[in-house]
Amino acid sequence: MPTTRRLKGRTIAALAADGFEKVELVVPMRALKAAGAKVDVVSLRHGRIRGVNLHMPASRVRVDKTVDEADPAGYDGLLLPGGFINPDLLRQSAPAREFVRAFAASGKPIATLCHGPWVLASAGLVNGRTLTSWPGIRDDLVNAGATWLDQELVRDGNLTTSRGPQDMAAFLPGMIDAFAETSPAPSAPRRESDRQREAPVGWSLAALRWSPKPSAVALVSVGLAAAAGRALRGRAAAGRTSAT
């Protein structure tokens, strides 16, 4: 964790949606604030967004601004946490893609890890870039034109990336360095992408294996949500029928 306030006076946007991996947002935010930065959580909606620990629900984080309200010009850098659901939602949002593109266009630092680079790929920002990510999305990034490296931290110009929570010890100081610098790091030398992994990340499989069974409350909630969705669709269909 940073011991000096190297980011005093800097303002960082943390772009996240429901389903963000909790450790990938909360821990970097704490590090940024400890280094003196102001951090705004920017999201697709107002309120509090839900985090996850792998696939299990975690605590919520308050949203400061929606992506429509936030002005990229008012920020010095962008943090993109991962998780399975969060970047999938963000990459489908045109305003979120434009928000990210604005940071890239102005050369401002972008720090992301795990599945976060999905958003960069959908924004058209990884072609010709060198980066890393969660190994499971290696092919997505290579197919989008990136060079993918199986390393704990990769810096290429204004882009800082890590593979996931297992690399947090490297990601935090790399992120702080990127946001503290007044000019981007040199471009990474071009090389061939590292090969695909031969097997999934072991610790993630073990964590899923030993996850608790879903509670009765959770199962009932899912059932009620599904029933409510069917009811709404039924009412909409009835409305269309009566209108004709």
N, C-alpha and C positions, 0 to 999 in steps of 0.2 A: 504494500500500500504506500502511496506517496507520503513523504515526510515534510515536504515543502509545498507552499501554495503557489505552484508554478502556473496555475490556470486562473489566478485572481484577475477578475475583470472579463473573463471569457464566459460566453453563454453557449451551451450545447443543447441541441435538440435530440431527444431520445424518441425515435419513431417506433411505436409499438401498437399492437392491437390485441384483442382477446386471444388467449392461447400462447402468450409469450413465455419462454422458459424463464422461470422466476430468477434463478441465479444469474442469468445472462443480462438481466436488466437491473436488478436491485444492487448487486455487488459492484458493477461498473459505475452506477449512479453514486453510490457511496464513495467510491474512489475519486470520482470527478469532484464531488462536493468537498471532500477532504483536501483536494488540491486547489480549492478556491473557486471552482466554476459554479455558475448557476445552471441548473438543468431543468428544462421544460419537457414534460412527457407530452408528446404530440400523438394523437390517435385519430381514428375514423369517427369517433363519437364522443360526446361528453360523458361525464360520470366517472366510474371506476372500472377499469378493465381487469379481467381475470387472468392470473398467471397459472402456470402448470409446472409440476415437477415430473418431467417425462410426460406420461399420459394422465397423471393424477391431478385433480384441481388443487391449486395453491391460493395464496392470498391475493387480494386485489391491490391495484395501484391507481391513485387518482390522476386523472387526465387534466393537464393544464390548458391545453388548446387543442382544437380539432385541426386536422391538416388543412382545412379550408381557411381557418383563422390565422394560422402561423405563417409568418413571412420568412422564407429562407435567408433573406438579406439581414435579418436581425440575429442570426446565429453564426458562431465561429466554427462549428463543426457538427457532425451528425453521428449519432450512435444508433446502430441497427441490431438489436438483439435477435436471437433465433427462437427456437421452438418449432414444432411441426405446423401448428395452426396459424400462428401470428404472421409469418412471412407469406403464407399462402393467401391470407386475407389481404395483406398489403399489396401484393403483386397484382391482385385483381382490381385495385382501386386506381383509376386514372389520376386523381389528385395526389395520391401517395407517390405514384411513379414520377409525376411532375415535380413534386417536392424534392425527391432524391436527385433528379436530374439537375435541379437548380444548384445543388451543392457541387456536383461534378462540373457543371459549366463554369463555375466561379473558382474551381480549384481548391475548394475548402476540404479539410480532412474528413474522411468517412471511415469509421471503425465498425466492423461487423464480425460476427462469428457464427459458427454452427450453420443453421439454415438461412441466416440473414442474407447471404449473397443471392438467394433466389430473387429477392427484390431488385438487386442490381441487374441481374440477367434480364428480368422482365422490363426494366427501364432502359435496356439496350446499352449498358455501361461496362460490360465485361469483355467485349471483343478486343483482343490485343493486350489484355491486362494479365498480370500474374497474381494469383491469390490462392488461398486455401479455404476450406469449409468443412462442414461435417462430411465424412467420406461418402455418405450415401447420395449426396447430390453432385459428386465429382463429374459424372457424365453430363448432367444438365449444364454445368458451367463450361466444360470442354466443348460441348456441342454449340454453345453460345459464343465460342471463339476465345475462351480464356485458356491460359496455361495454369494447370492445377498442380500444386505441390503438397505433399503429405508432410507438412511441417507445423510446429506449434505456433509460429508467427511468421507472416509474410508481409512485407511492406513494399509497395510499388507506387511511387508517386504519392498521391493524396489518399491512397487506399491502404488500410491496415486490416488484416484478417487473421482469424484463428479458427481452429477446427471445432472447438466446443468448450464446455465447462472444464474438461480435463486440462485445458491449456490456459486457464485463468491466470496462473502465476506469470505467464509470459504476456498474455493479452493486456493486463492492466497497465504495466509500465510502458508497453508499446503504444497503447491508446493515449496515455498521458503525454508521452513524447510527441506523438502526432499532433495532438491538440495544442501543445505548447509551442511548437515550431511556427515560425512566421512564413516558411516556404515549404513546399512538399519535399518529401524524401526523393532521392534519385529513382529513376525507373529501374525496376528489377531486370537483370540480364535475361534475355529470351533463351528458353531452353525447351526441351520436350516435357510434356506433362508426366508426372509420376503415374505409375500403373494403378489400376484399381486394386482395392484391398481383396484379399482372398476370402475373408470372412468378416461379418459385422463386428463392430466394436464390442469387446467382451464385457466391459463393465455395464454397458447399457442393457445387454441381454440378461445379465445377472440381476440388475435392478428391476427389470420387468418381471422376471421369474418370481421374485420375492415380494412383489407389490401386494398389498392387501386386497382381499376380495371386495367388490363393490358393495356398499352398504345398502340396506333396504330403502333408506331415504333417497339415495342417489338413483336407484332403480325406479322408484315411484316417480321421481322428478322427471326422468327421461320419458317414462310412459305418459305422464301428464302433458309434457311438452309436445310429444307426438300426437296425442289426442287433440290438443288445442290446434295444432297445425292442420289436422284433418278437418276439424270443425270450421276453421276459417276458409279453407279451400272449398268446403261444401256450401258455405254461405255465399262465397263469391260466385260459384257455379249457379246457385239458385237465383242470385241477383241477375246474372246474365240471361238466364232462361226467362225470367219474368219480364225483362226489358224487351225481349224479342216477341 
